[in-house]
């Protein structure tokens, strides 16, 4: 016999701890995958959530003689 509530609780706790161990860790790998916007002049990468304003700021700061669409052709509509 056996298998009372105490044993069930302990196994559930152990199972949950194993799940948490798997999810913990660094997000560096997923962040690298999200860096898919790239300046065509200097090849600097930006997160996929970067706005047009941030792209414009980059062009003004790093490439003042270049056009916004030369650096980021995906912004053409």
C-alpha positions in Angstrom: 0.0 0.0 0.0 1.1 3.6 0.1 1.0 6.4 -2.3 -0.7 8.8 0.0 -1.1 12.5 -0.4 2.4 13.3 0.9 4.0 11.1 -1.8 1.9 12.6 -4.5 2.8 16.1 -3.5 6.5 15.3 -3.4 6.5 13.7 -6.9 4.5 16.7 -8.2 7.0 19.1 -6.6 9.9 17.2 -8.1 8.2 17.2 -11.6 7.6 21.0 -11.4 11.2 21.6 -10.3 12.5 19.7 -13.4 10.3 21.8 -15.7 11.6 25.0 -14.2 15.2 23.9 -14.6 14.7 23.4 -18.3 13.2 26.9 -18.8 15.8 28.8 -16.8 18.8 30.1 -18.6 20.0 32.8 -20.8 18.0 34.5 -23.6 21.0 35.3 -25.6 20.3 32.7 -28.2 16.7 33.8 -28.8 17.9 37.5 -28.8 20.4 36.7 -31.6 17.6 35.2 -33.7 15.5 38.3 -33.2 18.3 40.6 -34.6 17.1 40.4 -38.1 17.0 44.1 -39.2 20.4 45.1 -40.6 21.9 48.4 -41.8 23.2 47.8 -45.3 26.1 50.2 -44.9 27.7 49.2 -41.6 26.0 45.8 -41.2 24.9 46.6 -37.6 21.9 44.5 -36.6 18.8 45.6 -34.7 16.0 43.7 -33.0 12.9 42.9 -35.0 10.9 45.2 -32.9 13.0 48.3 -33.8 10.8 51.2 -35.0 11.4 53.4 -38.0 12.3 56.2 -35.6 15.2 54.2 -34.2 16.4 53.4 -37.7 16.2 57.1 -38.6 18.3 58.0 -35.5 20.9 55.4 -36.5 21.2 56.9 -40.0 21.4 60.5 -38.7 24.1 59.5 -36.2 26.2 57.1 -38.2 25.6 57.8 -41.8 24.6 61.5 -42.2 25.3 61.6 -45.9 23.3 58.4 -46.6 19.6 58.1 -47.2 17.3 56.2 -44.8 16.3 53.8 -47.5 19.9 53.1 -48.5 20.5 51.8 -45.0 17.2 50.1 -44.4 15.5 49.2 -47.7 12.8 47.3 -45.9 11.2 50.6 -44.8 10.2 51.5 -48.4 6.5 51.2 -48.8 
